[in-house]
Amino acid sequence: MYRFSIWKIVLIVGVFLFSVLYLIPTPDNFYNPLYGNLPLWMQEKLPAFEVTEDNALKVNLAEVEYPEGINFQDATFELQDVFRVHLRKLELEETRDYEFDTTEAREFYVRLISEEARQNPRATLDNLHLYGSLPTVLRRLIPESRLKLGLDLKGGVHLVLEVDLEASKTELLREHTLSIPERLRTDDVLCREVRQVEGQDTLNVFVGIPSRLRSDANEKTKYLEKAQRLLNEIEFFEDAQVAAETETQSTYQLTLSERGIQRYSEQAIEQVLIVLRNRVDAFGVSEPSIRREANHPRIIVELPGAKDSSKPLQIVKTMGRLEFKLVEKSPTGGSLWSGTANTPIPDNIPDGSEVRYHYETGNWYVLKSPVLLTGDRINDAGPSTGRTSFDIVVSMSFDGVGRRKFAQVTGDHIGEHLAILLDSKVQSAPVIQDQIIGNAIIQGQFHL
């Protein structure tokens, strides 16, 4: 006669149930109500959303205790990402059907603006399934997120982005023809011209010898040694070689090394990865996969559930929009109206102004809405390592229209702050110290 051990049966059933919870790719209509779409810490710490009299969705974040490393601004960004993804599933689009807002009282709003969105805000809130019905105590025993369905089960879009090594090499040589003269001049070395040798991965750097040094052999030698040392410090190139020397000029050759172009391509891949991962919400799917292909200069982008490849392709092609806007003057005095990530934005933003956030710190800036200049007016831009306390020096040259516009803007707004935005994120907001008529030099830290 068989004898059954109850505790063993219970253990086996328990292990089976937990295995199912960990492994089954649950459908949305089961997973969302059970688990909730907000991150677990928000479900535990945030009060419930409510529908206001003017049909907006609101939550008060004033008394929220944030986890370590998360502040008020981080929380609002995360809320916006969740709402964008799940409102899109309800066929509601940002700016057309809704917009986000925060107040000085640390209230977060989703304001429904279209007639379609305002018809039944309570049903919209319920269909978002922000909070799960599963007790949070049990949530700590099961996966934080469900098993993701890949392209083979869900369908979607598969993109392969590959670095063009020849194009990268051409771009690298072009950048350095612009940046090397500025770099040498910063250290009082006269660079007359940088010219690429036709058909070769080599640059000729023409260094002029000042007349005051030509009669002093020791000073002339020190000057040329300094020039060569500075050229040897340039990344991606082999050590500079003297190609020709006259009484008034010395010509150096810089040759791009194979290892250098590989390092440059690696950096380009990493920068693109950062850009794509910072903009995953723009693809319109909740579970994008963005990864580097091992041992190849490629990035694989998989968008399960995406029905049309044209939008992702357009996003990839248009990433990196550069804009220049003036920063509003603070109403309490001072030339900069800004605040930290933990400070709610003020309610008294004037018409014709907008709030934009720093890409890294989350600090906010009140900017004048008109775009003064965009990146399409830039002919050339060359980055190089700064010789100052700043990390990066970027030299930019504009086309004819851009040069006149930039000269006018910098001349009319001396002493004010000019915000530099990349894809609507503030990179820096330097003070305009003088009118800039020719090339512009921007010093600071930048993020792609």
RODO-938455 format. One record per residue (C-alpha): x negated, y negated, z; residue in three letters. Coordinates in steps of 0.2 Angstrom, whole numbers. Example, Ala and Ser with C-alpha at 12.3 -4.5 7.8 and 13.67 -1.06 7.14 Angstrom:
<sites>
[site [-62; 22; 39]; 'Ala']
[site [-68; 5; 36]; 'Ser']
</sites>
This chain:
<sites>
[site [0; 0; 0]; 'Met']
[site [-7; -17; -5]; 'Tyr']
[site [-10; -30; 8]; 'Arg']
[site [-9; -49; 3]; 'Phe']
[site [-19; -62; 12]; 'Ser']
[site [-8; -78; 13]; 'Ile']
[site [-23; -90; 15]; 'Trp']
[site [-32; -83; 0]; 'Lys']
[site [-16; -85; -11]; 'Ile']
[site [-14; -103; -4]; 'Val']
[site [-33; -106; -8]; 'Leu']
[site [-31; -99; -26]; 'Ile']
[site [-15; -109; -30]; 'Val']
[site [-23; -125; -22]; 'Gly']
[site [-39; -123; -33]; 'Val']
[site [-28; -120; -48]; 'Phe']
[site [-18; -136; -45]; 'Leu']
[site [-33; -147; -43]; 'Phe']
[site [-41; -139; -58]; 'Ser']
[site [-26; -144; -68]; 'Val']
[site [-26; -161; -61]; 'Leu']
[site [-44; -163; -66]; 'Tyr']
[site [-44; -155; -83]; 'Leu']
[site [-27; -158; -92]; 'Ile']
[site [-26; -172; -104]; 'Pro']
[site [-9; -179; -97]; 'Thr']
[site [3; -189; -108]; 'Pro']
[site [6; -207; -105]; 'Asp']
[site [24; -205; -99]; 'Asn']
[site [18; -193; -86]; 'Phe']
[site [1; -200; -81]; 'Tyr']
[site [6; -219; -80]; 'Asn']
[site [20; -218; -68]; 'Pro']
[site [11; -206; -57]; 'Leu']
[site [-7; -214; -57]; 'Tyr']
[site [-3; -232; -61]; 'Gly']
[site [-12; -243; -73]; 'Asn']
[site [-21; -254; -61]; 'Leu']
[site [-38; -249; -54]; 'Pro']
[site [-36; -240; -37]; 'Leu']
[site [-43; -254; -27]; 'Trp']
[site [-30; -266; -34]; 'Met']
[site [-16; -253; -30]; 'Gln']
[site [-22; -252; -12]; 'Glu']
[site [-26; -271; -9]; 'Lys']
[site [-15; -281; -20]; 'Leu']
[site [3; -286; -16]; 'Pro']
[site [17; -281; -28]; 'Ala']
[site [20; -291; -43]; 'Phe']
[site [36; -301; -43]; 'Glu']
[site [47; -309; -56]; 'Val']
[site [48; -328; -54]; 'Thr']
[site [64; -339; -58]; 'Glu']
[site [56; -345; -74]; 'Asp']
[site [53; -326; -80]; 'Asn']
[site [35; -325; -76]; 'Ala']
[site [26; -311; -68]; 'Leu']
[site [16; -316; -53]; 'Lys']
[site [5; -310; -39]; 'Val']
[site [-3; -319; -25]; 'Asn']
[site [-22; -316; -23]; 'Leu']
[site [-25; -328; -8]; 'Ala']
[site [-26; -315; 5]; 'Glu']
[site [-34; -301; -5]; 'Val']
[site [-50; -293; 3]; 'Glu']
[site [-61; -289; -12]; 'Tyr']
[site [-73; -275; -13]; 'Pro']
[site [-91; -278; -13]; 'Glu']
[site [-97; -286; -29]; 'Gly']
[site [-80; -292; -34]; 'Ile']
[site [-73; -310; -33]; 'Asn']
[site [-57; -319; -37]; 'Phe']
[site [-63; -322; -55]; 'Gln']
[site [-68; -304; -58]; 'Asp']
[site [-51; -299; -52]; 'Ala']
[site [-41; -310; -64]; 'Thr']
[site [-52; -305; -78]; 'Phe']
[site [-48; -286; -74]; 'Glu']
[site [-30; -290; -72]; 'Leu']
[site [-30; -299; -89]; 'Gln']
[site [-38; -283; -97]; 'Asp']
[site [-25; -272; -90]; 'Val']
[site [-11; -282; -96]; 'Phe']
[site [-18; -285; -113]; 'Arg']
[site [-19; -266; -116]; 'Val']
[site [-2; -261; -109]; 'His']
[site [8; -276; -115]; 'Leu']
[site [1; -272; -133]; 'Arg']
[site [9; -255; -131]; 'Lys']
[site [26; -264; -128]; 'Leu']
[site [22; -273; -144]; 'Glu']
[site [19; -290; -135]; 'Leu']
[site [4; -300; -141]; 'Glu']
[site [-6; -313; -132]; 'Glu']
[site [-2; -332; -136]; 'Thr']
[site [13; -326; -146]; 'Arg']
[site [23; -318; -132]; 'Asp']
[site [13; -322; -116]; 'Tyr']
[site [-1; -331; -108]; 'Glu']
[site [-11; -330; -92]; 'Phe']
[site [-12; -343; -79]; 'Asp']
[site [-20; -346; -62]; 'Thr']
[site [-17; -359; -49]; 'Thr']
[site [-27; -368; -35]; 'Glu']
[site [-17; -357; -23]; 'Ala']
[site [-25; -342; -30]; 'Arg']
[site [-9; -336; -39]; 'Glu']
[site [-11; -326; -55]; 'Phe']
[site [3; -327; -68]; 'Tyr']
[site [8; -319; -84]; 'Val']
[site [20; -331; -92]; 'Arg']
[site [32; -324; -104]; 'Leu']
[site [34; -337; -118]; 'Ile']
[site [43; -328; -133]; 'Ser']
[site [62; -325; -133]; 'Glu']
[site [58; -306; -135]; 'Glu']
[site [47; -306; -120]; 'Ala']
[site [59; -316; -109]; 'Arg']
[site [74; -305; -112]; 'Gln']
[site [71; -293; -98]; 'Asn']
[site [55; -297; -88]; 'Pro']
[site [60; -285; -74]; 'Arg']
[site [61; -270; -86]; 'Ala']
[site [44; -276; -94]; 'Thr']
[site [36; -276; -77]; 'Leu']
[site [43; -258; -73]; 'Asp']
[site [37; -252; -90]; 'Asn']
[site [19; -257; -86]; 'Leu']
[site [18; -245; -72]; 'His']
[site [5; -255; -63]; 'Leu']
[site [6; -245; -47]; 'Tyr']
[site [7; -226; -46]; 'Gly']
[site [20; -216; -37]; 'Ser']
[site [6; -204; -31]; 'Leu']
[site [0; -209; -13]; 'Pro']
[site [-17; -217; -13]; 'Thr']
[site [-23; -205; 0]; 'Val']
[site [-21; -191; -13]; 'Leu']
[site [-28; -202; -26]; 'Arg']
[site [-45; -201; -17]; 'Arg']
[site [-45; -182; -19]; 'Leu']
[site [-41; -182; -38]; 'Ile']
[site [-50; -190; -53]; 'Pro']
[site [-51; -209; -54]; 'Glu']
[site [-46; -207; -72]; 'Ser']
[site [-38; -194; -83]; 'Arg']
[site [-47; -183; -96]; 'Leu']
[site [-49; -194; -112]; 'Lys']
[site [-41; -188; -128]; 'Leu']
[site [-54; -189; -142]; 'Gly']
[site [-51; -192; -161]; 'Leu']
[site [-49; -174; -164]; 'Asp']
[site [-33; -173; -153]; 'Leu']
[site [-27; -191; -154]; 'Lys']
[site [-33; -197; -171]; 'Gly']
[site [-40; -215; -173]; 'Gly']
[site [-54; -224; -181]; 'Val']
[site [-73; -219; -182]; 'His']
[site [-86; -232; -186]; 'Leu']
[site [-104; -230; -188]; 'Val']
[site [-115; -246; -186]; 'Leu']
[site [-133; -244; -192]; 'Glu']
[site [-147; -256; -192]; 'Val']
[site [-154; -260; -209]; 'Asp']
[site [-173; -259; -206]; 'Leu']
[site [-177; -269; -222]; 'Glu']
[site [-165; -283; -217]; 'Ala']
[site [-171; -283; -199]; 'Ser']
[site [-189; -285; -206]; 'Lys']
[site [-184; -299; -217]; 'Thr']
[site [-174; -308; -203]; 'Glu']
[site [-189; -306; -191]; 'Leu']
[site [-201; -314; -203]; 'Leu']
[site [-189; -328; -206]; 'Arg']
[site [-186; -331; -188]; 'Glu']
[site [-205; -333; -185]; 'His']
[site [-208; -345; -199]; 'Thr']
[site [-197; -357; -189]; 'Leu']
[site [-202; -353; -171]; 'Ser']
[site [-221; -352; -173]; 'Ile']
[site [-223; -370; -177]; 'Pro']
[site [-213; -376; -162]; 'Glu']
[site [-222; -364; -151]; 'Arg']
[site [-239; -370; -156]; 'Leu']
[site [-234; -388; -155]; 'Arg']
[site [-228; -386; -137]; 'Thr']
[site [-246; -382; -133]; 'Asp']
[site [-253; -396; -143]; 'Asp']
[site [-259; -386; -157]; 'Val']
[site [-255; -393; -174]; 'Leu']
[site [-246; -380; -185]; 'Cys']
[site [-244; -388; -203]; 'Arg']
[site [-234; -373; -210]; 'Glu']
[site [-230; -355; -209]; 'Val']
[site [-228; -346; -225]; 'Arg']
[site [-224; -327; -229]; 'Gln']
[site [-236; -318; -241]; 'Val']
[site [-226; -313; -256]; 'Glu']
[site [-223; -294; -256]; 'Gly']
[site [-231; -291; -239]; 'Gln']
[site [-225; -291; -221]; 'Asp']
[site [-238; -304; -217]; 'Thr']
[site [-237; -323; -212]; 'Leu']
[site [-250; -336; -216]; 'Asn']
[site [-251; -349; -202]; 'Val']
[site [-260; -365; -206]; 'Phe']
[site [-267; -373; -191]; 'Val']
[site [-273; -391; -194]; 'Gly']
[site [-289; -397; -185]; 'Ile']
[site [-287; -415; -177]; 'Pro']
[site [-300; -427; -184]; 'Ser']
[site [-306; -431; -166]; 'Arg']
[site [-312; -413; -164]; 'Leu']
[site [-320; -410; -181]; 'Arg']
[site [-337; -418; -175]; 'Ser']
[site [-337; -409; -159]; 'Asp']
[site [-342; -390; -162]; 'Ala']
[site [-338; -385; -144]; 'Asn']
[site [-321; -393; -143]; 'Glu']
[site [-316; -387; -160]; 'Lys']
[site [-321; -369; -156]; 'Thr']
[site [-310; -370; -140]; 'Lys']
[site [-296; -377; -150]; 'Tyr']
[site [-296; -364; -163]; 'Leu']
[site [-298; -350; -149]; 'Glu']
[site [-283; -357; -140]; 'Lys']
[site [-273; -356; -157]; 'Ala']
[site [-278; -338; -160]; 'Gln']
[site [-274; -333; -142]; 'Arg']
[site [-256; -341; -144]; 'Leu']
[site [-254; -332; -160]; 'Leu']
[site [-260; -315; -152]; 'Asn']
[site [-246; -317; -139]; 'Glu']
[site [-232; -316; -152]; 'Ile']
[site [-222; -301; -150]; 'Glu']
[site [-220; -288; -164]; 'Phe']
[site [-236; -293; -174]; 'Phe']
[site [-254; -287; -174]; 'Glu']
[site [-267; -298; -167]; 'Asp']
[site [-270; -314; -178]; 'Ala']
[site [-285; -313; -191]; 'Gln']
[site [-294; -328; -198]; 'Val']
[site [-291; -328; -217]; 'Ala']
[site [-299; -344; -221]; 'Ala']
[site [-307; -359; -213]; 'Glu']
[site [-311; -377; -219]; 'Thr']
[site [-316; -393; -210]; 'Glu']
[site [-298; -399; -208]; 'Thr']
[site [-289; -382; -207]; 'Gln']
[site [-289; -364; -201]; 'Ser']
[site [-278; -351; -209]; 'Thr']
[site [-273; -336; -198]; 'Tyr']
[site [-264; -320; -204]; 'Gln']
[site [-250; -312; -194]; 'Leu']
[site [-245; -294; -200]; 'Thr']
[site [-229; -286; -194]; 'Leu']
[site [-234; -269; -186]; 'Ser']
[site [-223; -253; -188]; 'Glu']
[site [-222; -252; -170]; 'Arg']
[site [-216; -270; -169]; 'Gly']
[site [-202; -268; -181]; 'Ile']
[site [-196; -252; -172]; 'Gln']
[site [-196; -262; -155]; 'Arg']
[site [-187; -276; -164]; 'Tyr']
[site [-174; -264; -171]; 'Ser']
[site [-172; -256; -153]; 'Glu']
[site [-168; -273; -146]; 'Gln']
[site [-156; -277; -160]; 'Ala']
[site [-146; -261; -156]; 'Ile']
[site [-146; -264; -137]; 'Glu']
[site [-140; -282; -140]; 'Gln']
[site [-126; -275; -152]; 'Val']
[site [-121; -262; -139]; 'Leu']
[site [-119; -276; -125]; 'Ile']
[site [-109; -287; -137]; 'Val']
[site [-97; -272; -141]; 'Leu']
[site [-95; -266; -123]; 'Arg']
[site [-91; -284; -118]; 'Asn']
[site [-77; -285; -131]; 'Arg']
[site [-69; -268; -129]; 'Val']
[site [-52; -275; -125]; 'Asp']
[site [-52; -284; -142]; 'Ala']
[site [-51; -267; -151]; 'Phe']
[site [-33; -264; -144]; 'Gly']
[site [-35; -247; -137]; 'Val']
[site [-37; -241; -119]; 'Ser']
[site [-51; -228; -121]; 'Glu']
[site [-64; -234; -134]; 'Pro']
[site [-80; -224; -135]; 'Ser']
[site [-96; -235; -139]; 'Ile']
[site [-112; -226; -138]; 'Arg']
[site [-130; -225; -146]; 'Arg']
[site [-134; -211; -157]; 'Glu']
[site [-149; -202; -150]; 'Ala']
[site [-166; -204; -160]; 'Asn']
[site [-157; -215; -173]; 'His']
[site [-154; -234; -175]; 'Pro']
[site [-135; -231; -175]; 'Arg']
[site [-120; -235; -164]; 'Ile']
[site [-105; -224; -164]; 'Ile']
[site [-88; -233; -161]; 'Val']
[site [-73; -221; -158]; 'Glu']
[site [-56; -229; -156]; 'Leu']
[site [-43; -215; -152]; 'Pro']
[site [-26; -220; -156]; 'Gly']
[site [-31; -234; -167]; 'Ala']
[site [-20; -234; -183]; 'Lys']
[site [-29; -246; -194]; 'Asp']
[site [-48; -248; -197]; 'Ser']
[site [-47; -266; -204]; 'Ser']
[site [-45; -274; -187]; 'Lys']
[site [-60; -266; -179]; 'Pro']
[site [-70; -269; -194]; 'Leu']
[site [-65; -288; -194]; 'Gln']
[site [-69; -289; -175]; 'Ile']
[site [-87; -282; -178]; 'Val']
[site [-90; -293; -193]; 'Lys']
[site [-84; -309; -184]; 'Thr']
[site [-92; -307; -167]; 'Met']
[site [-104; -321; -162]; 'Gly']
[site [-94; -337; -165]; 'Arg']
[site [-105; -351; -159]; 'Leu']
[site [-96; -367; -154]; 'Glu']
[site [-101; -384; -146]; 'Phe']
[site [-89; -393; -135]; 'Lys']
[site [-91; -407; -122]; 'Leu']
[site [-88; -404; -104]; 'Val']
[site [-75; -415; -95]; 'Glu']
[site [-81; -427; -82]; 'Lys']
[site [-76; -423; -64]; 'Ser']
[site [-61; -433; -58]; 'Pro']
[site [-71; -434; -41]; 'Thr']
[site [-86; -441; -49]; 'Gly']
[site [-101; -434; -58]; 'Gly']
[site [-104; -429; -76]; 'Ser']
[site [-99; -410; -75]; 'Leu']
[site [-81; -403; -70]; 'Trp']
[site [-85; -385; -65]; 'Ser']
[site [-82; -373; -51]; 'Gly']
[site [-89; -356; -45]; 'Thr']
[site [-80; -340; -48]; 'Ala']
[site [-73; -339; -31]; 'Asn']
[site [-65; -357; -33]; 'Thr']
[site [-47; -357; -42]; 'Pro']
[site [-46; -368; -57]; 'Ile']
[site [-37; -385; -53]; 'Pro']
[site [-19; -388; -58]; 'Asp']
[site [-23; -406; -65]; 'Asn']
[site [-31; -400; -81]; 'Ile']
[site [-28; -415; -93]; 'Pro']
[site [-20; -412; -110]; 'Asp']
[site [-32; -409; -124]; 'Gly']
[site [-43; -399; -112]; 'Ser']
[site [-46; -381; -108]; 'Glu']
[site [-55; -369; -95]; 'Val']
[site [-69; -358; -101]; 'Arg']
[site [-80; -346; -91]; 'Tyr']
[site [-98; -343; -90]; 'His']
[site [-102; -326; -98]; 'Tyr']
[site [-112; -319; -83]; 'Glu']
[site [-107; -329; -67]; 'Thr']
[site [-89; -331; -70]; 'Gly']
[site [-91; -350; -65]; 'Asn']
[site [-78; -360; -74]; 'Trp']
[site [-80; -376; -84]; 'Tyr']
[site [-66; -389; -90]; 'Val']
[site [-70; -393; -108]; 'Leu']
[site [-63; -405; -120]; 'Lys']
[site [-54; -394; -133]; 'Ser']
[site [-60; -401; -149]; 'Pro']
[site [-74; -391; -157]; 'Val']
[site [-88; -403; -161]; 'Leu']
[site [-98; -391; -171]; 'Leu']
[site [-99; -373; -176]; 'Thr']
[site [-112; -361; -180]; 'Gly']
[site [-108; -361; -199]; 'Asp']
[site [-117; -378; -199]; 'Arg']
[site [-133; -370; -193]; 'Ile']
[site [-145; -366; -207]; 'Asn']
[site [-159; -358; -197]; 'Asp']
[site [-161; -354; -179]; 'Ala']
[site [-177; -346; -171]; 'Gly']
[site [-179; -339; -154]; 'Pro']
[site [-196; -339; -145]; 'Ser']
[site [-203; -337; -128]; 'Thr']
[site [-203; -354; -119]; 'Gly']
[site [-218; -361; -111]; 'Arg']
[site [-208; -369; -98]; 'Thr']
[site [-198; -364; -82]; 'Ser']
[site [-184; -358; -94]; 'Phe']
[site [-183; -341; -101]; 'Asp']
[site [-179; -344; -119]; 'Ile']
[site [-182; -358; -131]; 'Val']
[site [-170; -359; -147]; 'Val']
[site [-174; -370; -161]; 'Ser']
[site [-160; -374; -173]; 'Met']
[site [-159; -384; -189]; 'Ser']
[site [-143; -389; -197]; 'Phe']
[site [-137; -392; -214]; 'Asp']
[site [-134; -410; -220]; 'Gly']
[site [-116; -412; -213]; 'Val']
[site [-121; -403; -196]; 'Gly']
[site [-137; -414; -194]; 'Arg']
[site [-127; -430; -196]; 'Arg']
[site [-113; -423; -184]; 'Lys']
[site [-125; -417; -171]; 'Phe']
[site [-134; -434; -171]; 'Ala']
[site [-118; -443; -169]; 'Gln']
[site [-112; -432; -155]; 'Val']
[site [-128; -433; -145]; 'Thr']
[site [-130; -452; -148]; 'Gly']
[site [-112; -456; -142]; 'Asp']
[site [-113; -445; -127]; 'His']
[site [-130; -447; -119]; 'Ile']
[site [-129; -442; -100]; 'Gly']
[site [-114; -430; -103]; 'Glu']
[site [-115; -411; -103]; 'His']
[site [-113; -401; -120]; 'Leu']
[site [-106; -384; -118]; 'Ala']
[site [-113; -370; -129]; 'Ile']
[site [-100; -356; -132]; 'Leu']
[site [-102; -339; -139]; 'Leu']
[site [-86; -330; -143]; 'Asp']
[site [-77; -342; -131]; 'Ser']
[site [-89; -338; -116]; 'Lys']
[site [-100; -353; -110]; 'Val']
[site [-119; -349; -112]; 'Gln']
[site [-125; -365; -105]; 'Ser']
[site [-120; -383; -103]; 'Ala']
[site [-136; -394; -104]; 'Pro']
[site [-136; -413; -102]; 'Val']
[site [-138; -423; -118]; 'Ile']
[site [-154; -433; -113]; 'Gln']
[site [-156; -442; -130]; 'Asp']
[site [-150; -443; -147]; 'Gln']
[site [-155; -428; -158]; 'Ile']
[site [-158; -433; -176]; 'Ile']
[site [-168; -418; -183]; 'Gly']
[site [-169; -400; -176]; 'Asn']
[site [-162; -396; -159]; 'Ala']
[site [-171; -387; -145]; 'Ile']
[site [-160; -378; -132]; 'Ile']
[site [-169; -371; -117]; 'Gln']
[site [-161; -359; -105]; 'Gly']
[site [-154; -341; -103]; 'Gln']
[site [-143; -334; -117]; 'Phe']
[site [-132; -319; -119]; 'His']
[site [-126; -311; -135]; 'Leu']
</sites>
